[in-house]
Amino acid sequence: MAKQKGYSADQIQVLEGLEPVRKRPGMYIGGTGVEGLHHLVWEIVDNGIDEALAGHATSVEVTLLEDGGVRVYDDGRGIPTDIHPKTGKSTVETVLTVLHAGGKFGGGGYKVSGGLHGVGSSVVNALSSKFVINVYREGKIFHQEYTTGVPQADLKVVGKTDKTGTEITFYPDGSIFETTKINYDTVLDRLRHAAYLTKGIRTSIHDERTNTRYGFYFEGGIQSYVKHLNVGKEVVDDDVFYVDKQVDDVQVEIALQYTDAFNETIKAFANNVYNPDGGTHMTGFRAALTRVINDYARKNGLLKEKEENLSGEDTREGLTSVILVKLPDPQFEGQTKNKLGNPEIRGYVEQVLSEYLSYYLEEHPGVARKIVGKALLAARARKAARAARDNIIRKGVLEGSGLPGKLTDCSSKDPSNSELYIVEGDSAGGSAKSGRDSKTQAILPLRGKVLNVERARLDKMLANNEIVTLIKALGVGIEEQFNIDGLRYHRIIVMTDADVDGSHISTLLLTFFFRHMQEIIDGGYLYLAKPPLYLLKAAGNKRWYAYSDGERDDIVDRLIEERKKRGTAINPREDRKKQAGLTDIQRYKGLGEMDAEQLWETTMNPENRVLIQVRLEDAEKADAIFNKLMGTEVELRKNFIQTHAKFVKDLDV
């Protein structure tokens, strides 16, 4: 065997202390983008919440400082300040500089905590250009400062105090993060959730950059959370089912309420940490819910002997629920804690929900019959949808090798190199077909308004030609058949007119993707095209395109200045168009007004076009907005329009 040259012990790197964090930050906070940046805030906030869960804190306050720093204070016990026996340093410095050092490893500091790994504070310290801690404890103020995780001096007493708690101020390191600007709304939402999930705790935020303040306090806990999630929806009953039960050393808390919606909203948390991918608590919840509703329906003759059981999907239609478990040793998948893995939790949740939901249904027969009735309706609709899908599959409409006749496909068969333009109307579709790059750009014109899927079940959707055409063109199927691997284009671009009708069609399409193909949004495949609003013309066939009023004004200002520099006489009494030497400023009412060359030049040419990627940063907010805009509550829509009308500059009617 040939000897490997140059491979010796001195080439093996040993990273000490917090070096691994700075070397591979993504392993600890998921990435160095906006989400990773905000993860720093969550780590410190969660430490304060853990103090509240342990019964030692009543409030957590976040301050976004003018100079870019973040200050988090909780009124808990304060991190211990005495010398740690193993490190020989203060416990504060040990917690902030040693990975996996903390009070959450069964040493009696915390019975339950969200911060599992004991790396939170030390990771934030490592990834901050400056980190300052003040501990208020035993009548004293203890102070220490760090730079990129390195202490600048020992912990010392700097004053006296009559309060207790921990105050951390940190500045995210600009050499590590893509941006260091903390978003107020993102932190606000996180603090709202924290207040919902910990009954009786106060959370607050003060943004010094805008002098904005807000605070939260919910005595009802997750019951209040469910009511918040259902604002604007028609509920089956005003009452929220709620149970809070201790099983061994695990606390199980569940709140649920049914609405007239077709989708389900179930949020699972472990020790106040949101688990978007669910886990064993979600599995136990679903199993118990399906069994209890079927048992009640059978027992009370609402399901006949020969009828098949309601499926889990049927029993969850229109359900809004929050599941919260608090346990001593949570096993999460990864540092980002997306999924709970403790196997025993499934049995605990199943046991608690089965027992107490059965009691609830027996004691509230009116509500129980409404819930079962809704599930039976969902089951009938599911069968109708299956029949509708089978019917159009038999006709070869939804599946098979043929593509929709409306689709003008691109020649490339590589999805990563292919894009689909969904275009409003045949007129713009014609220009797009003529002006496109036929190798990579496909065109799908839609006639008229797309079906509003917010209030439509699958069978109704499959009766709509435009929806079926879109499903067919994308190649991913729908509902149970949906498979993101079949996506034929990795860039799907909604291109509509910049008017009211165009905005409506865009919203209808966004509703469809959000409710039925969210994986396309999550994958970063969905975009909105931004066509120009103005064409500015000058002699000699000179043209400029403006995508907003401000851009139009900037172009006019620049042209006037250029003419002045050339010594051209400017008449101040003339309108600005003439001062700029322009012959015309045309405002586009629709894409159909552009010829193929203009459409390519402004909206389809990858070198010039403006595309807005559709991202789902907050599914909860998106759900509320689509419900307002596309749901049945007219009053909600009216209020939304009135609230946002002051921000509208141009309105085509």
VOMITOR-558869 format. One record per residue (C-alpha): residue in three letters; x, y, z. Coordinates in pm, whole numbers, padded with zeros to 5 digits, always signed. Last residue first. Example, Ala and Ser with C-alpha at 12.3 -4.5 7.8 and 13.67 -1.06 7.14 Angstrom:
SER+01367-00106+00714ALA+01230-00450+00780
end
This chain:
VAL-06050+05102-01065ASP-05673+05134-01076LEU-05524+05244-00744ASP-05194+05421-00703LYS-05050+05523-00364VAL-05198+05266-00125PHE-05052+05286+00229LYS-05357+05468+00371ALA-05582+05186+00246HIS-05415+04932+00477THR-05651+04959+00774GLN-05960+05016+00556ILE-05878+04713+00340PHE-05820+04487+00642ASN-06138+04612+00811LYS-06343+04536+00499ARG-06190+04189+00470LEU-06273+04115+00834GLU-06629+04244+00787VAL-06681+04025+00480GLU-06603+03704+00673THR-06622+03431+00406GLY-06249+03373+00358MET-06015+03502+00085LEU-05858+03816+00229LYS-05905+03757+00600ASN-05838+03381+00592PHE-05541+03441+00363ILE-05406+03693+00615ALA-05458+03468+00920ASP-05290+03168+00754ALA-04999+03385+00642LYS-04955+03513+00999GLU-04938+03157+01136ALA-04713+03039+00853ASP-04451+03300+00946GLU-04144+03329+00722LEU-04305+03177+00415ARG-04108+03310+00121VAL-04226+03420-00223GLN-03922+03531-00423ILE-03970+03869-00590LEU-03833+03884-00944VAL-03708+04198-01119ARG-03597+04146-01479ASN-03283+04283-01642GLU-03027+04000-01680PRO-03283+03720-01648ASN-03477+03866-01946MET-03844+03804-01870THR-03987+04128-01729THR-03833+04433-01892GLU-03651+04327-02210TRP-03864+04021-02275LEU-04190+04212-02232GLN-04057+04497-02446GLU-03954+04262-02730ALA-04285+04072-02723ASP-04496+04387-02744MET-04618+04550-02426GLU-04978+04670-02382GLY-05086+04313-02300LEU-04881+04332-01980GLY-05136+04572-01835LYS-05217+04930-01744TYR-04871+05055-01832ARG-04813+05422-01755GLN-04655+05600-02051ILE-04429+05900-02001ASP-04382+06072-02339THR-04150+06301-02538LEU-03892+06338-02264GLY-03632+06618-02264ALA-03608+06618-01884GLN-03745+06973-01865LYS-04026+06856-02095LYS-04133+06583-01849ARG-04081+06819-01555ASP-04352+07057-01673GLU-04233+07383-01823ARG-04210+07697-01606PRO-03852+07610-01500ASN-03735+07641-01867ILE-03409+07449-01891ALA-03141+07568-02135THR-02907+07281-02224GLY-02553+07339-02094ARG-02450+06972-02102LYS-02448+06972-01720LYS-02806+07107-01721ARG-02918+06827-01957GLU-02762+06566-01727GLU-02936+06719-01425ILE-03275+06708-01599LEU-03216+06345-01706ARG-03126+06246-01348ASP-03434+06410-01200VAL-03662+06237-01456ILE-03501+05899-01384ASP-03538+05951-01009ASP-03905+06050-01050ARG-03980+05727-01242GLU-03793+05522-00978GLY-04004+05682-00704ASP-04328+05613-00890SER-04230+05247-00923TYR-04087+04997-01172ALA-03949+05256-01415TYR-03839+05170-01768TRP-03620+05398-01980ARG-03630+05445-02356LYS-03434+05633-02623ASN-03583+05605-02974GLY-03386+05911-03092ALA-03614+06152-02910ALA-03714+06055-02557LYS-03948+05795-02408LEU-04028+05695-02046LEU-04211+05365-02003TYR-04381+05330-01665LEU-04517+05065-01428PRO-04253+04804-01507PRO-04334+04434-01460LYS-04251+04272-01125ALA-04265+03895-01160LEU-04372+03705-00850TYR-04172+03397-00756LEU-04225+03040-00632TYR-03949+02775-00623GLY-03795+02852-00281GLY-03844+02495-00156ASP-04079+02615+00119ILE-04300+02783-00142ILE-04320+02464-00352GLU-04365+02259-00033GLN-04674+02472+00042MET-04859+02306-00244HIS-05224+02289-00132ARG-05304+02579+00101PHE-05009+02809+00030PHE-04992+02734-00345PHE-05366+02788-00395THR-05375+03104-00183LEU-05077+03240-00379LEU-05269+03175-00702LEU-05579+03359-00575THR-05360+03645-00449SER-05187+03678-00787ILE-05527+03679-00961HIS-05649+03954-00729SER-05334+04161-00781GLY-05379+04135-01157ASP-05742+04240-01132VAL-05649+04541-00915ASP-05367+04656-01143ALA-04999+04574-01208ASP-05088+04303-01460THR-04987+03946-01383MET-04673+03732-01404VAL-04658+03448-01148ILE-04316+03287-01188ILE-04245+02923-01109ARG-03870+02860-01095HIS-03764+02503-01031TYR-03980+02373-01315ARG-04099+02016-01376LEU-04182+01935-01013GLY-04210+01554-00988ASP-03985+01536-00681ILE-04238+01756-00496ASN-04479+01463-00480PHE-04851+01528-00422GLN-05060+01213-00470GLU-05227+01243-00128GLU-05324+01610-00201ILE-05234+01707-00559GLY-05002+01591-00838VAL-04647+01725-00879GLY-04623+01768-01257LEU-04639+02149-01259ALA-04829+02159-01591LYS-05093+01909-01473ILE-05158+02094-01149LEU-05190+02423-01342THR-05428+02276-01600VAL-05641+02122-01322ILE-05663+02461-01147GLU-05758+02643-01469ASN-06018+02382-01565ASN-06206+02394-01232ALA-06388+02067-01156LEU-06078+01944-00974MET-06108+02234-00731LYS-06470+02146-00654ASP-06373+01786-00571LEU-06075+01911-00365ARG-06279+02127-00130ALA-06331+02498-00190ARG-06344+02791+00053GLU-05980+02901+00046VAL-05951+02753-00306ASN-06073+03073-00473LEU-06095+02943-00832VAL-05864+03119-01078LYS-06008+03431-01240GLY-06024+03461-01617ARG-05814+03269-01868LEU-05477+03141-01751PRO-05176+03155-01984LEU-04900+02897-01918ILE-04563+02987-02071ALA-04242+02782-02052GLN-03897+02942-02035THR-03566+02750-02060LYS-03496+02678-02427SER-03779+02891-02567ASP-03625+03213-02433ARG-03941+03418-02429GLY-04057+03708-02649SER-04307+03533-02876LYS-04461+03316-02605ALA-04471+03610-02361SER-04644+03834-02616GLY-04909+03569-02680GLY-04959+03502-02309ALA-05002+03875-02247SER-05297+03869-02488ASP-05420+03524-02383GLY-05485+03618-02021GLU-05282+03645-01700VAL-04953+03460-01727ILE-04805+03175-01525TYR-04441+03179-01637LEU-04273+02843-01586GLU-03898+02814-01544SER-03646+02548-01643ASN-03276+02505-01559SER-03321+02321-01231PRO-03608+02124-01387ASP-03379+01982-01662LYS-03602+01887-01956SER-03504+02194-02158SER-03717+02255-02470CYS-03958+02491-02295ASP-04332+02422-02287THR-04616+02627-02431LEU-04894+02514-02200LYS-05252+02575-02310GLY-05280+02221-02452PRO-05203+02071-02112LEU-04920+01815-02115GLY-04955+01453-02230SER-04753+01180-02060GLY-05009+01067-01810GLU-05176+01234-01514LEU-05437+01499-01448VAL-05646+01495-01766GLY-05608+01133-01873LYS-05984+01079-01880ARG-05944+00804-01624ILE-05735+01048-01416ILE-06021+01298-01443ASN-06263+01043-01303ASP-06028+00910-01037ARG-05979+01265-00910ALA-06352+01333-00901ALA-06418+01000-00726ARG-06143+01073-00473ALA-06286+01420-00417ALA-06633+01278-00362LYS-06491+01027-00113ARG-06305+01305+00069ALA-06619+01520+00065ARG-06815+01238+00229ALA-06541+01199+00494ALA-06530+01576+00556LEU-06908+01580+00606LEU-06872+01294+00854ALA-06599+01490+01036LYS-06822+01800+01053GLY-07110+01593+01188VAL-06881+01434+01448ILE-06776+01780+01571LYS-07135+01913+01565ARG-07259+01603+01747ALA-06994+01646+02017VAL-07081+02015+02064GLY-07444+01928+02135PRO-07349+01623+02345HIS-07132+01834+02582GLU-07085+01611+02891GLU-07022+01295+02687LEU-06790+01484+02450TYR-06592+01632+02740TYR-06556+01302+02925SER-06419+01135+02609LEU-06187+01436+02557TYR-06056+01387+02913GLU-05967+01018+02898SER-05841+00994+02540LEU-05649+01322+02563VAL-05461+01220+02880GLN-05377+00864+02771GLU-05269+00960+02418VAL-05048+01239+02553TYR-04880+01004+02803GLY-04842+00721+02551ARG-04680+00942+02288ILE-04453+01096+02552GLU-04291+00760+02630PRO-04110+00756+02292ASN-03912+01081+02354GLY-03830+01205+01999LEU-03955+01563+01975LYS-03903+01728+01636ASN-03772+02063+01512LYS-03531+02115+01803THR-03281+02346+01624GLN-02994+02174+01809GLY-03073+01843+01640GLU-03368+01604+01670PHE-03493+01670+02019GLN-03484+01439+02319PRO-03650+01618+02610ASP-03521+01526+02957PRO-03734+01669+03239LEU-04068+01702+03058LYS-04319+01975+02980VAL-04568+01896+02706LEU-04770+02153+02513ILE-05021+02068+02242VAL-05206+02356+02074SER-05510+02283+01859THR-05716+02425+01577LEU-05930+02168+01399GLY-06110+02250+01073GLU-06053+01898+00938ARG-05886+01690+01209THR-06144+01410+01239ASP-06155+01361+00862GLU-05774+01343+00828GLY-05761+01085+01107SER-06002+00873+00907LEU-06363+00820+01010ASN-06442+00452+01051GLU-06615+00260+00775GLU-06994+00242+00764LYS-07151-00102+00811GLU-07251-00049+01175LYS-07375+00305+01121LEU-07175+00604+01246LEU-07385+00862+01432GLY-07535+00579+01639ASN-07427+00721+01974LYS-07167+00457+02058ARG-07031+00449+01705ALA-06983+00830+01683TYR-06832+00845+02032ASP-06585+00566+01954ASN-06491+00728+01622ILE-06432+01066+01793VAL-06222+00905+02069ARG-06012+00693+01829THR-05925+00975+01589LEU-05835+01217+01871ALA-05625+00959+02058ALA-05413+00867+01754ARG-05363+01230+01654PHE-05252+01339+02002GLY-05014+01046+02046THR-04843+01120+01713MET-04819+01493+01795HIS-04655+01422+02132THR-04416+01174+01963GLY-04289+01428+01713GLY-04416+01737+01539ASP-04209+01867+01247PRO-04266+02230+01349ASN-04160+02158+01709TYR-04202+02488+01896VAL-04000+02503+02220ASN-04215+02588+02522ASN-04089+02281+02713ALA-04210+02068+02420PHE-04446+02237+02177ALA-04688+02112+01911LYS-04901+02337+01694ILE-05202+02194+01511THR-05382+02401+01248GLU-05607+02190+01025ASN-05746+02288+00686PHE-06108+02290+00567ALA-06223+02580+00785ASP-06560+02578+00968THR-06385+02583+01305TYR-06311+02328+01579GLN-06143+02407+01912LEU-05850+02253+02097ALA-05634+02303+02406ILE-05385+02048+02540GLU-05145+02051+02838VAL-04946+01744+02940GLN-04705+01773+03235VAL-04445+01497+03264ASP-04293+01370+03591ASP-04544+01085+03633VAL-04847+01205+03435GLN-04949+01563+03528LYS-05264+01692+03359ASP-05376+02020+03202VAL-05686+01979+02984TYR-05870+02230+02768PHE-06161+02218+02523VAL-06233+02572+02403ASP-06597+02686+02428ASP-06732+02917+02159ASP-06859+02619+01959VAL-06820+02515+01595VAL-06607+02825+01537GLU-06642+03062+01242LYS-06296+03194+01168GLY-06195+03559+01203VAL-05980+03500+01511ASN-05916+03126+01536LEU-05541+03141+01604HIS-05601+03393+01885LYS-05867+03169+02043VAL-05621+02880+02032TYR-05354+03095+02200SER-05593+03211+02471GLN-05655+02845+02558ILE-05276+02800+02544GLY-05228+03032+02841GLY-05551+03167+02984GLU-05381+03427+03208PHE-05217+03577+02902TYR-04963+03862+02946PHE-04792+04033+02655GLY-04596+04355+02604TYR-04525+04610+02333ARG-04295+04909+02293THR-04179+05112+01992ASN-03914+05384+02027THR-03818+05334+01660ARG-03452+05229+01703GLU-03506+05184+02078ASP-03726+04882+02010HIS-03873+04780+02345ILE-04009+04428+02380SER-04213+04265+02654THR-04297+03929+02807ARG-04506+03881+03119ILE-04553+03530+03259GLY-04888+03420+03405LYS-04943+03109+03197THR-04634+03005+03005LEU-04724+02900+02652TYR-04922+03209+02557ALA-04653+03441+02693ALA-04380+03256+02500HIS-04589+03271+02183ARG-04625+03649+02215LEU-04251+03678+02281ARG-04175+03489+01958ASP-04416+03707+01762LEU-04254+04028+01892VAL-03907+03894+01808THR-04007+03844+01444ASP-04191+04177+01435TYR-03884+04369+01559ASN-03641+04219+01306ILE-03280+04206+01428LYS-03027+04364+01190THR-02696+04178+01198THR-02698+04066+00835GLU-02508+03793+00650PHE-02371+03680+00987ILE-02011+03580+01061SER-01803+03896+01009GLY-02092+04106+01141ASP-02066+03940+01483PRO-02400+03969+01663TYR-02383+04232+01942PHE-02485+04105+02286THR-02641+04240+02605ILE-02731+03990+02878GLU-02920+04073+03196THR-02975+03800+03455GLY-03205+03816+03757THR-03255+03962+04102LYS-03342+04311+04224ASP-03237+04510+04530THR-02906+04615+04384LYS-02547+04703+04482GLY-02256+04781+04252VAL-01973+04671+04025VAL-01891+04323+04159LYS-01644+04142+03933LEU-01632+03856+03684ASP-01278+03828+03549ALA-01156+04045+03262GLN-01183+04067+02883PRO-01341+03722+02856VAL-01305+03565+02508GLY-01629+03461+02337THR-01592+03689+02035THR-01517+03976+02277TYR-01644+03929+02633GLU-01752+04151+02923GLN-01828+04074+03290HIS-02040+04229+03565PHE-02185+04116+03899ILE-02440+04350+04059LYS-02492+04273+04428GLY-02787+04226+04667GLU-02748+03846+04667ARG-02795+03835+04289TYR-02829+04067+03993VAL-02606+03925+03717ASN-02486+04163+03449ILE-02350+04014+03127VAL-02189+04187+02830PHE-02111+04029+02493LYS-01926+04204+02208SER-01839+04073+01861SER-02100+03803+01925LEU-02085+03450+01779ALA-01894+03294+02069ASN-02116+03458+02331VAL-02432+03341+02154VAL-02286+02989+02146SER-02195+03006+02516SER-02547+03120+02606GLY-02716+02837+02417VAL-02478+02541+02456GLY-02642+02375+02754HIS-02797+02119+02520LEU-03156+02128+02630GLY-03262+02492+02633GLY-03636+02441+02659SER-03620+02346+03025VAL-03786+02116+03274LYS-03685+02015+03627TYR-03415+02281+03633GLY-03108+02335+03853GLY-03123+01985+04004GLY-02810+01850+03841GLY-03009+01668+03576PHE-02828+01816+03279LYS-03004+02152+03254GLY-02808+02377+03488GLY-02541+02462+03234ALA-02214+02362+03069HIS-02250+02183+02737LEU-01998+02410+02565VAL-01773+02598+02806THR-01734+02976+02770LEU-02056+03137+02892VAL-02161+02878+03153THR-01806+02860+03291GLU-01776+03238+03299VAL-02096+03265+03506THR-01990+02973+03726SER-01676+03168+03815LYS-01355+02991+03719GLY-01181+02693+03881THR-01320+02477+03601LYS-01437+02172+03797PRO-01532+02331+04131HIS-01714+02633+03979ILE-01632+02952+04169ASP-01941+03141+04287THR-02152+03359+04057PRO-02469+03151+04011ILE-02674+03273+03713GLY-02951+03507+03830ARG-03251+03387+04031GLY-03514+03506+03785ASP-03609+03859+03685ASP-03523+03809+03318TYR-03336+04062+03106VAL-03244+04046+02737ARG-03046+04323+02565VAL-02982+04317+02189GLY-02718+04532+02020GLY-02747+04720+01691ASP-02645+05069+01814GLU-03005+05176+01871LEU-03067+04886+02106LEU-03335+04622+02061THR-03459+04562+02417VAL-03608+04230+02528GLU-03779+04182+02865VAL-03866+03849+03027SER-04101+03848+03325THR-04223+03642+03621ALA-03913+03441+03708HIS-03842+03166+03965GLY-04120+02915+03902ALA-03909+02661+03713LEU-04104+02743+03397ALA-04023+03112+03461GLU-03650+03039+03486ASP-03680+02833+03166ILE-03844+03135+03001GLY-03537+03343+03087ASN-03308+03082+02930ASP-03541+03072+02630VAL-03489+03447+02576ILE-03111+03392+02556GLU-03132+03109+02302TRP-03415+03278+02111VAL-03210+03595+02056LEU-02921+03397+01907HIS-03170+03207+01689HIS-03258+03545+01539LEU-02922+03552+01360GLY-02957+03191+01249GLU-03293+03267+01091VAL-03161+03580+00915GLY-02866+03398+00760THR-02568+03239+00935GLY-02706+02886+00956GLY-02879+02627+01177ILE-02774+02772+01513TYR-02521+02518+01642MET-02404+02323+01338GLY-02440+02636+01123PRO-02179+02816+01335ARG-01898+02588+01208LYS-01564+02763+01275ARG-01705+03017+01522VAL-01877+02739+01717PRO-01579+02503+01696GLU-01352+02773+01849LEU-01567+02806+02164GLY-01329+02616+02389GLU-01075+02420+02185LEU-01061+02313+01822VAL-00818+02029+01758GLN-00707+02029+01396ILE-00538+01719+01258GLN-00266+01827+01018ASP+00006+01810+01286ALA-00072+01442+01332SER+00039+01351+00980TYR-00079+01334+00621GLY+00189+01484+00395LYS+00235+01181+00177GLN+00009+00881+00196LYS+00230+00569+00180ALA+00139+00338-00104MET+00000+00000+00000
end
